Amino acid sequence: MLANFLTAFFAINFQPMEFVHNLYYMGMGMLCIILVMLVIIVATTLLNKAAIKLSEKKKDNDKE
């Protein structure tokens, strides 16, 4: 049984061009990750600006 496993394990074909073919998928994955990060950054920035404006508006109303 161990001999069969070792034979199957070392019978793996190493094909370097498969790495080159998979670069497209890795690039698309990285692009999607970057896009999601940008969406999170933009949403956080907008919410922060809205909270600051709301806080300033509340302070102005409290002064009156």
Buried (B, 14 or more C-beta within 10 A) or exposed (E): EEEEEEEEEEEEEEEEEEEEEEEEEEEEEEEEEEEEEEEEEEEEEEEEEEEEEEEEEEEEEEEE
